[in-house]
Amino acid sequence: MNTQTLFRTLFWLLLAVVLALSLMPAAEAPTVFANDKLNHGLAFFTLSLMARLLWARTHAAILFLLLMTFGGAIELLQLVMGFGRDADWMDFAADIAAILLGLLAGKLFWNLAGKRPLTE
């Protein structure tokens, strides 16, 4: 397995973990921070940074829309699944802010590295 395949596999695993943690019963869900918005920020910053690094030639707006859709879908699923989770538009706003910061950080990385991206 080459490096690109390994990191893309890690990205998809992280995406699955974020989904699973977001949909499990609230009382059972582990967290990193006491503040829920910081947990959202960490998850979506990491996802978007990885996406920008792995798919550097994909337009940032496409990555943004895909990750934003994922965050919105999580909130809608929390609304309908009944596991003690609540849809919270402020969580969605935290996701969006973290996505923007992660995409920017990935872009800055490639600009500072002065190298061609590993992917595509």
Backbone bond lengths (Angstrom), bond angles and torsions (degrees), N, CA, C in turn:
res aa  C-N    CA-C-N  psi(-1)  N-CA   C-N-CA  omega(-1)  CA-C   N-CA-C  phi
1 M - - - 1.457 - - 1.526 108.13 -
2 N 1.320 115.96 127.88 1.466 118.75 179.83 1.532 110.61 -81.30
3 T 1.304 116.11 170.65 1.470 122.37 -176.15 1.521 111.64 -61.02
4 Q 1.320 116.42 -43.22 1.461 120.63 -179.44 1.527 110.83 -60.08
5 T 1.297 117.76 -46.21 1.462 122.25 179.91 1.523 110.56 -64.29
6 L 1.319 116.91 -41.55 1.458 121.25 178.81 1.527 111.31 -59.99
7 F 1.332 117.00 -48.82 1.462 119.96 -177.76 1.524 112.11 -69.85
8 R 1.319 117.58 -34.13 1.463 119.10 175.63 1.531 110.67 -67.15
9 T 1.315 116.38 -38.05 1.465 120.06 175.94 1.526 110.23 -62.67
10 L 1.323 117.39 -42.25 1.472 121.24 177.27 1.522 111.37 -62.15
11 F 1.330 116.74 -39.21 1.461 120.22 177.49 1.526 110.45 -59.49
12 W 1.345 117.13 -48.54 1.469 120.50 -177.97 1.517 111.47 -66.51
13 L 1.322 117.11 -34.22 1.465 119.96 175.30 1.526 110.94 -65.69
14 L 1.325 116.60 -43.06 1.462 120.52 177.72 1.521 110.72 -62.36
15 L 1.319 117.28 -41.01 1.458 120.78 177.71 1.532 110.21 -60.15
16 A 1.321 117.03 -42.88 1.465 121.32 178.96 1.527 111.12 -65.69
17 V 1.324 117.36 -39.64 1.472 121.12 178.88 1.527 110.21 -64.87
18 V 1.333 117.01 -43.94 1.470 120.12 178.58 1.525 109.75 -60.30
19 L 1.317 117.39 -43.25 1.464 120.63 178.63 1.530 110.84 -62.58
20 A 1.312 116.74 -47.34 1.468 120.86 -178.43 1.534 111.23 -62.01
21 L 1.324 116.66 -45.56 1.468 119.79 179.54 1.517 111.79 -64.82
22 S 1.317 116.14 -35.18 1.465 120.63 -178.67 1.512 112.87 -71.46
23 L 1.334 116.88 -24.95 1.461 120.00 -175.41 1.523 114.15 -104.14
24 M 1.331 116.88 -8.29 1.463 118.07 179.08 1.525 109.94 -74.57
25 P 1.323 117.36 158.05 1.466 119.86 179.88 1.531 111.62 -50.59
26 A 1.304 115.71 136.71 1.464 121.62 -174.05 1.524 112.45 -54.86
27 A 1.309 117.17 -39.28 1.466 120.41 -177.30 1.522 112.52 -68.71
28 E 1.316 117.82 -22.37 1.463 122.12 -177.43 1.524 113.58 -99.22
29 A 1.306 118.05 -11.52 1.461 121.63 -174.29 1.521 111.21 -74.78
30 P 1.335 117.51 122.55 1.465 119.71 175.78 1.528 110.15 -72.90
31 T 1.314 115.91 151.85 1.461 121.08 178.37 1.520 109.46 -134.17
32 V 1.308 115.49 159.02 1.461 121.65 175.43 1.524 109.21 -93.65
33 F 1.335 115.48 -44.82 1.460 121.69 -178.00 1.527 110.13 -111.23
34 A 1.315 117.02 154.50 1.460 121.62 175.33 1.527 110.27 -69.83
35 N 1.314 117.20 -30.15 1.462 122.51 -179.88 1.524 109.63 -86.27
36 D 1.329 115.99 120.51 1.470 122.14 -177.58 1.530 112.25 -59.34
37 K 1.325 116.97 -37.62 1.476 119.98 -178.20 1.532 110.59 -65.88
38 L 1.325 117.57 -33.95 1.469 120.26 176.63 1.530 111.01 -67.89
39 N 1.324 116.61 -35.42 1.472 119.63 175.81 1.528 110.71 -64.61
40 H 1.323 116.27 -42.32 1.470 120.04 175.28 1.522 110.05 -61.41
41 G 1.312 115.84 -44.61 1.462 120.21 -179.98 1.513 112.21 -59.77
42 L 1.310 116.68 -45.58 1.471 120.52 179.83 1.525 110.89 -61.29
43 A 1.316 116.42 -47.08 1.464 120.52 -177.69 1.526 111.28 -62.49
44 F 1.320 117.53 -49.58 1.462 119.92 -174.51 1.520 112.76 -79.57
45 F 1.322 118.45 -27.79 1.469 119.31 172.52 1.524 109.25 -64.03
46 T 1.326 116.58 -45.75 1.463 120.96 -178.94 1.524 110.90 -63.24
47 L 1.324 116.83 -46.52 1.463 120.16 178.74 1.526 111.97 -60.22
48 S 1.317 116.70 -45.80 1.467 119.08 -176.72 1.522 112.42 -72.31
49 L 1.323 118.02 -35.37 1.465 120.25 175.32 1.524 109.99 -62.88
50 M 1.327 115.71 -47.01 1.470 118.94 178.51 1.527 111.02 -61.24
51 A 1.323 117.09 -42.56 1.469 120.61 179.68 1.521 111.01 -61.21
52 R 1.325 117.34 -43.38 1.463 120.92 -179.36 1.521 110.74 -65.67
53 L 1.337 117.08 -38.52 1.466 120.18 179.56 1.525 111.47 -72.20
54 L 1.310 117.03 -36.64 1.462 120.60 -176.20 1.527 113.30 -82.70
55 W 1.310 116.85 -32.99 1.464 120.68 -179.76 1.524 108.77 -121.94
56 A 1.314 115.94 58.61 1.463 122.71 -173.42 1.526 113.05 -63.56
57 R 1.302 117.58 -26.83 1.468 119.98 -178.32 1.527 112.55 -89.77
58 T 1.311 116.62 -5.78 1.462 120.65 175.16 1.517 107.47 -79.35
59 H 1.311 116.57 136.34 1.467 120.18 -178.95 1.528 109.83 -58.24
60 A 1.316 115.71 135.85 1.472 121.51 -177.43 1.526 111.69 -58.03
61 A 1.323 117.87 -33.26 1.466 120.36 -179.86 1.534 111.16 -63.51
62 I 1.318 117.42 -34.96 1.461 120.93 178.35 1.521 110.05 -67.96
63 L 1.336 116.32 -46.37 1.469 119.89 177.69 1.522 110.32 -60.95
64 F 1.328 116.54 -42.19 1.458 121.16 178.87 1.524 110.96 -59.70
65 L 1.329 117.25 -48.74 1.457 120.81 -178.16 1.530 112.18 -63.90
66 L 1.321 116.90 -40.02 1.463 120.13 178.87 1.527 111.74 -64.99
67 L 1.324 116.53 -46.31 1.467 119.95 -179.49 1.525 111.77 -70.18
68 M 1.329 116.43 -35.87 1.462 120.29 176.93 1.535 109.74 -64.62
69 T 1.318 116.96 -41.35 1.461 121.33 177.20 1.529 110.76 -61.58
70 F 1.321 116.21 -40.96 1.461 120.81 177.42 1.531 110.30 -60.86
71 G 1.328 117.11 -47.23 1.469 120.96 178.60 1.522 112.09 -61.92
72 G 1.326 117.19 -42.10 1.457 120.84 178.17 1.522 111.83 -65.59
73 A 1.323 115.75 -38.92 1.470 119.85 178.52 1.523 111.34 -63.60
74 I 1.316 116.46 -38.72 1.470 119.86 176.66 1.522 110.40 -59.51
75 E 1.323 116.67 -46.39 1.469 119.91 -179.40 1.524 111.02 -62.85
76 L 1.319 117.73 -40.88 1.464 120.23 178.85 1.526 111.36 -67.57
77 L 1.322 117.10 -39.46 1.465 119.91 176.81 1.523 111.31 -64.38
78 Q 1.322 116.88 -39.25 1.466 119.66 177.06 1.523 110.97 -62.05
79 L 1.310 116.39 -33.19 1.464 121.43 -179.78 1.523 111.26 -66.44
80 V 1.327 117.71 -38.31 1.463 120.59 -172.32 1.526 114.99 -100.69
81 M 1.315 118.96 -13.78 1.460 120.17 -172.65 1.521 114.47 -83.49
82 G 1.313 118.80 -25.01 1.456 120.69 174.95 1.517 115.84 71.26
83 F 1.316 118.23 36.52 1.466 121.80 178.01 1.521 111.57 -103.02
84 G 1.314 117.16 28.48 1.457 119.92 -178.41 1.517 111.92 78.11
85 R 1.300 115.89 19.79 1.465 121.43 177.89 1.516 108.43 -107.70
86 D 1.306 115.75 149.31 1.454 121.50 177.42 1.517 109.29 -121.83
87 A 1.325 115.93 139.28 1.460 119.95 171.60 1.527 107.06 -70.56
88 D 1.299 116.12 131.05 1.464 120.64 -177.29 1.524 108.06 -135.13
89 W 1.316 114.97 115.68 1.468 118.78 -178.05 1.524 111.56 -67.18
90 M 1.318 117.84 -21.67 1.476 119.39 175.00 1.532 110.27 -72.34
91 D 1.330 117.67 -31.51 1.465 120.51 172.29 1.521 109.49 -62.82
92 F 1.330 116.18 -43.54 1.462 121.30 178.78 1.529 110.17 -62.62
93 A 1.328 117.30 -39.81 1.467 120.79 177.52 1.532 110.45 -64.57
94 A 1.334 117.24 -39.02 1.470 120.61 176.48 1.521 110.36 -63.78
95 D 1.337 117.05 -39.76 1.462 121.17 176.75 1.529 110.31 -59.00
96 I 1.329 115.88 -47.89 1.469 120.80 -177.45 1.522 110.79 -62.51
97 A 1.331 117.44 -44.79 1.466 120.32 179.06 1.527 110.68 -61.51
98 A 1.319 116.89 -42.85 1.466 120.65 -179.80 1.525 111.45 -67.25
99 I 1.324 117.53 -36.76 1.462 120.98 176.93 1.521 110.01 -61.71
100 L 1.319 116.54 -46.82 1.466 120.02 179.59 1.525 111.21 -60.43
101 L 1.336 116.41 -44.08 1.475 119.97 179.79 1.530 111.57 -66.02
102 G 1.320 117.62 -40.35 1.461 120.96 179.22 1.517 112.49 -65.58
103 L 1.333 116.36 -42.00 1.468 119.36 177.40 1.526 110.95 -64.61
104 L 1.321 116.26 -39.83 1.462 120.14 177.44 1.526 111.05 -64.58
105 A 1.315 117.29 -43.44 1.472 121.10 179.22 1.526 110.64 -61.99
106 G 1.322 117.56 -40.01 1.459 120.56 177.63 1.517 111.96 -64.92
107 K 1.314 116.27 -42.01 1.475 120.78 177.31 1.526 110.29 -62.81
108 L 1.329 116.71 -44.11 1.466 120.09 178.62 1.525 111.24 -62.95
109 F 1.323 116.93 -37.97 1.463 120.09 177.47 1.517 110.53 -57.81
110 W 1.338 117.20 -50.96 1.469 119.48 -178.44 1.516 111.45 -65.34
111 N 1.337 118.13 -35.29 1.467 120.35 177.19 1.526 111.32 -65.48
112 L 1.334 116.87 -42.85 1.471 120.47 -179.66 1.526 112.37 -73.29
113 A 1.319 116.15 -34.20 1.455 119.99 -179.55 1.517 110.94 -68.39
114 G 1.320 116.02 -29.86 1.452 119.52 179.91 1.509 113.24 63.92
115 K 1.314 115.58 20.42 1.454 120.50 -178.67 1.514 109.94 -115.83
116 R 1.288 113.45 163.95 1.450 119.89 173.92 1.527 108.36 -76.71
117 P 1.324 118.46 139.40 1.466 120.97 177.89 1.525 112.00 -56.24
118 L 1.338 116.22 154.97 1.448 122.39 -178.96 1.517 112.91 -72.54
119 T 1.309 116.17 -20.79 1.461 119.24 -169.65 1.512 112.69 -107.87
120 E 1.313 113.78 163.28 1.457 125.05 173.80 1.468 108.60 58.03
